Amino acid sequence: MDFYEKTSKILPSLSSSEQVVFNYVIKNLHVVKDLSIRELADRCFISTTTLFRFVKKLGYEGYSDFIDDVREAEFASRKIEIPNIVANDDYRDSYLKNVIEAVKVITDEKIDKFEKIMSRNPNIYILAEGLSAEPAQYFRRLLISCGYNVEIPSEEYAFKSILKKVKKDDVLLVLSYNGNNRSVIHKIERIFAISTPNIISITRSDNNAIQNMSDLNFYVFADEIEYEGEDITSRIGMIAIMEILLYKRLTSNNLNGTLLR
């Protein structure tokens, strides 16, 4: 049983402070794998005793067992070339596991925060480039079906139009797998020079610039694939997260006997 399989069963029982520690570990696997218990405790602003109790709660005998699994998870998350993936008979299982883990780590707290933001019926502006632009179009259709006004500024003139009307209660939905796309980050900075809308982002699970800029971040897991210089890493995790959030929102509104708009 790997790190994600083992911890996913415990996630619902974690306290809010423990969830913060867990999120730090997930987003910083490449750093955490080399930290001592004291160093990780300092990074998370908790005592070593509290961290040891957290590790035990996750199902580990001790910190060394915990770190061993963190190291394996970090190694598995590194970029691999497509020939290795094609040769891997277990890729279908890995693909499915990545989707399941992306959904499992969506906490009730994040769902509640998403509900609170979306209940204000904001205008939604989607920022996405490269392969992430494809799920962006699908999200636009879903969101419009739910009653929201949605725009995807794919051209500079369209982006400049947004700069003239974006408001504080609006939402920037940012899709960036690696979370460090300089063009997208620059657009966020240009918008924030005028207004400060809520940023909801979907990125990979490591610590990245867009995740750090966001009011609400959902993270995905994927086997990173590059073929002939092109990123073709699966975005199915992004789609799964957005569908879960929107279907949950639709269910909540139907139970309340209300419409989104």
PABA-798230 format. One record per residue (C-alpha): residue number from 1; residue in three letters; x negated, y, z negated. Coordinates in steps of 0.05 Angstrom, whole numbers, plus 5000, padded with zeros to 4 digits. Layout:
// PABA-798230
     i    aa     xx     yy     zz
   NUM   ala      X      Y      Z
...
//
This chain:
// PABA-798230
     i    aa     xx     yy     zz
     1   met   5000   5000   5000
     2   asp   4969   5066   5022
     3   phe   4970   5134   4987
     4   tyr   5034   5159   5021
     5   glu   5072   5094   5011
     6   lys   5053   5092   4938
     7   thr   5068   5164   4921
     8   ser   5131   5173   4962
     9   lys   5169   5128   4912
    10   ile   5149   5174   4855
    11   leu   5162   5241   4887
    12   pro   5235   5249   4864
    13   ser   5214   5241   4791
    14   leu   5159   5294   4793
    15   ser   5171   5359   4756
    16   ser   5164   5425   4792
    17   ser   5094   5436   4764
    18   glu   5074   5365   4784
    19   gln   5101   5378   4853
    20   val   5055   5438   4859
    21   val   4996   5394   4843
    22   phe   5019   5341   4892
    23   asn   5027   5393   4947
    24   tyr   4957   5419   4934
    25   val   4928   5349   4941
    26   ile   4966   5334   5005
    27   lys   4947   5400   5038
    28   asn   4874   5395   5017
    29   leu   4856   5321   5025
    30   his   4790   5339   5057
    31   val   4770   5378   4995
    32   val   4803   5337   4940
    33   lys   4768   5273   4962
    34   asp   4702   5300   4936
    35   leu   4726   5332   4871
    36   ser   4716   5306   4801
    37   ile   4777   5304   4754
    38   arg   4752   5368   4721
    39   glu   4742   5404   4787
    40   leu   4811   5385   4813
    41   ala   4843   5405   4746
    42   asp   4809   5474   4752
    43   arg   4834   5482   4823
    44   cys   4905   5468   4800
    45   phe   4899   5510   4737
    46   ile   4916   5451   4691
    47   ser   4878   5411   4638
    48   thr   4843   5346   4654
    49   thr   4892   5312   4607
    50   thr   4951   5337   4646
    51   leu   4919   5316   4711
    52   phe   4905   5246   4684
    53   arg   4978   5240   4663
    54   phe   4998   5262   4733
    55   val   4954   5209   4765
    56   lys   4983   5155   4719
    57   lys   5053   5178   4737
    58   leu   5037   5167   4810
    59   gly   5022   5095   4793
    60   tyr   4946   5095   4788
    61   glu   4905   5063   4733
    62   gly   4857   5121   4732
    63   tyr   4828   5180   4770
    64   ser   4777   5137   4809
    65   asp   4833   5094   4838
    66   phe   4872   5157   4857
    67   ile   4811   5187   4892
    68   asp   4797   5123   4930
    69   asp   4867   5126   4961
    70   val   4860   5201   4975
    71   arg   4795   5187   5012
    72   glu   4828   5132   5053
    73   ala   4886   5179   5070
    74   glu   4838   5235   5090
    75   phe   4798   5187   5134
    76   ala   4861   5162   5168
    77   ser   4884   5234   5183
    78   arg   4822   5252   5224
    79   lys   4829   5263   5298
    80   ile   4823   5201   5340
    81   glu   4819   5193   5415
    82   ile   4876   5163   5454
    83   pro   4839   5100   5476
    84   asn   4834   5079   5403
    85   ile   4908   5091   5392
    86   val   4928   5051   5454
    87   ala   4884   4994   5430
    88   asn   4916   4995   5361
    89   asp   4973   4945   5358
    90   asp   4998   4978   5294
    91   tyr   5009   5047   5326
    92   arg   5084   5038   5329
    93   asp   5084   5025   5254
    94   ser   5039   5086   5242
    95   tyr   5085   5129   5286
    96   leu   5146   5109   5246
    97   lys   5110   5118   5180
    98   asn   5090   5189   5198
    99   val   5163   5207   5211
   100   ile   5186   5175   5147
   101   glu   5133   5210   5105
   102   ala   5150   5278   5136
   103   val   5222   5269   5113
   104   lys   5206   5238   5045
   105   val   5164   5297   5022
   106   ile   5220   5347   5033
   107   thr   5238   5364   4961
   108   asp   5306   5385   4936
   109   glu   5273   5451   4916
   110   lys   5252   5464   4988
   111   ile   5321   5445   5014
   112   asp   5354   5493   4964
   113   lys   5307   5549   4985
   114   phe   5322   5536   5059
   115   glu   5397   5537   5043
   116   lys   5390   5603   5006
   117   ile   5353   5636   5064
   118   met   5398   5609   5118
   119   ser   5463   5625   5080
   120   arg   5449   5699   5093
   121   asn   5462   5685   5167
   122   pro   5397   5716   5190
   123   asn   5375   5729   5261
   124   ile   5322   5677   5276
   125   tyr   5260   5687   5318
   126   ile   5220   5625   5336
   127   leu   5145   5631   5347
   128   ala   5113   5571   5380
   129   glu   5060   5558   5433
   130   gly   5031   5499   5470
   131   leu   5065   5432   5458
   132   ser   5104   5462   5398
   133   ala   5142   5505   5447
   134   glu   5181   5444   5470
   135   pro   5214   5428   5403
   136   ala   5224   5503   5395
   137   gln   5274   5501   5453
   138   tyr   5311   5443   5420
   139   phe   5313   5479   5353
   140   arg   5341   5540   5388
   141   arg   5399   5498   5415
   142   leu   5412   5467   5347
   143   leu   5411   5534   5312
   144   ile   5457   5567   5363
   145   ser   5505   5509   5355
   146   cys   5505   5524   5281
   147   gly   5525   5596   5294
   148   tyr   5459   5633   5289
   149   asn   5430   5685   5336
   150   val   5364   5657   5360
   151   glu   5308   5683   5405
   152   ile   5243   5654   5428
   153   pro   5197   5710   5453
   154   ser   5156   5672   5504
   155   glu   5134   5735   5541
   156   glu   5101   5798   5515
   157   tyr   5160   5843   5535
   158   ala   5208   5798   5496
   159   phe   5162   5800   5436
   160   lys   5159   5876   5439
   161   ser   5235   5877   5440
   162   ile   5235   5837   5375
   163   leu   5188   5887   5342
   164   lys   5242   5940   5352
   165   lys   5297   5902   5316
   166   val   5268   5852   5267
   167   lys   5293   5863   5195
   168   lys   5273   5841   5126
   169   asp   5329   5789   5120
   170   asp   5313   5757   5187
   171   val   5274   5692   5195
   172   leu   5211   5676   5232
   173   leu   5211   5602   5246
   174   val   5139   5586   5262
   175   leu   5119   5519   5293
   176   ser   5045   5505   5296
   177   tyr   5018   5435   5284
   178   asn   4947   5456   5264
   179   gly   4972   5519   5230
   180   asn   4914   5561   5254
   181   asn   4937   5585   5323
   182   arg   4905   5654   5328
   183   ser   4956   5680   5379
   184   val   5015   5660   5334
   185   ile   4981   5689   5273
   186   his   4969   5754   5309
   187   lys   5043   5758   5327
   188   ile   5062   5747   5254
   189   glu   5014   5803   5234
   190   arg   5044   5850   5286
   191   ile   5114   5836   5260
   192   phe   5092   5846   5187
   193   ala   5064   5914   5205
   194   ile   5136   5934   5217
   195   ser   5179   5890   5173
   196   thr   5173   5830   5126
   197   pro   5223   5776   5148
   198   asn   5223   5708   5115
   199   ile   5173   5659   5146
   200   ile   5194   5587   5150
   201   ser   5139   5544   5181
   202   ile   5126   5473   5201
   203   thr   5052   5454   5203
   204   arg   5008   5395   5188
   205   ser   4995   5377   5116
   206   asp   4926   5409   5105
   207   asn   4913   5478   5079
   208   asn   4920   5526   5138
   209   ala   4930   5599   5153
   210   ile   5004   5597   5174
   211   gln   5023   5554   5115
   212   asn   4991   5605   5069
   213   met   5029   5662   5103
   214   ser   5096   5627   5096
   215   asp   5153   5636   5046
   216   leu   5173   5564   5058
   217   asn   5130   5511   5091
   218   phe   5147   5440   5113
   219   tyr   5090   5395   5132
   220   val   5085   5337   5180
   221   phe   5040   5277   5189
   222   ala   5015   5252   5256
   223   asp   4958   5214   5289
   224   glu   4924   5271   5326
   225   ile   4916   5256   5399
   226   glu   4875   5294   5451
   227   tyr   4873   5271   5523
   228   glu   4828   5303   5575
   229   gly   4823   5366   5532
   230   glu   4898   5372   5521
   231   asp   4933   5366   5454
   232   ile   4988   5313   5460
   233   thr   4998   5300   5386
   234   ser   5069   5279   5371
   235   arg   5117   5334   5347
   236   ile   5170   5283   5327
   237   gly   5158   5300   5253
   238   met   5178   5373   5267
   239   ile   5242   5350   5300
   240   ala   5259   5303   5242
   241   ile   5249   5358   5190
   242   met   5292   5409   5227
   243   glu   5347   5358   5240
   244   ile   5349   5337   5167
   245   leu   5353   5410   5144
   246   leu   5407   5431   5193
   247   tyr   5449   5368   5185
   248   lys   5445   5379   5109
   249   arg   5467   5451   5119
   250   leu   5525   5431   5163
   251   thr   5547   5379   5112
   252   ser   5545   5431   5056
   253   asn   5586   5480   5095
   254   asn   5638   5428   5114
   255   leu   5645   5407   5041
   256   asn   5655   5479   5022
   257   gly   5706   5489   5077
   258   thr   5668   5546   5108
   259   leu   5633   5561   5173
   260   leu   5562   5586   5182
   261   arg   5584   5650   5215
//
